[in-house]
Amino acid sequence: MKKLLAMFMVASIFSLVACGPSEEEAAAQAAEAEAMVEEMFEGLEEEMEEAVEEVAEEEAMEEEATEGGEEAEDEAEGEEEEAAE
């Protein structure tokens, strides 16, 4: 019985090894995975560039609005001073 069990275990080990990918298939899968990762990083870089551009545009718009608001406040203060005199 032990011999039968040992032979069954050896056969099952060989069958598991035989079911795995060959070296060529493993290399192809690794290359495919590497290409997918590279593609994902390129997409992330593009998204990051777009996000940076959007933030820069928003900052520029806020800066313009702030500068315009300060000028309007200065004019309003000047008019109030003239009205007070």
Secondary structure, DSSP 8 states (H G I E B T S, - for coil): -HHHHHHHHHHHHHHHHHHS--HHHHHHHHHHHHHHHHHHHHHHHHHHHHHHHHHHHHHHHHHHHHHHHHHHHHHHHHHHHHHH-
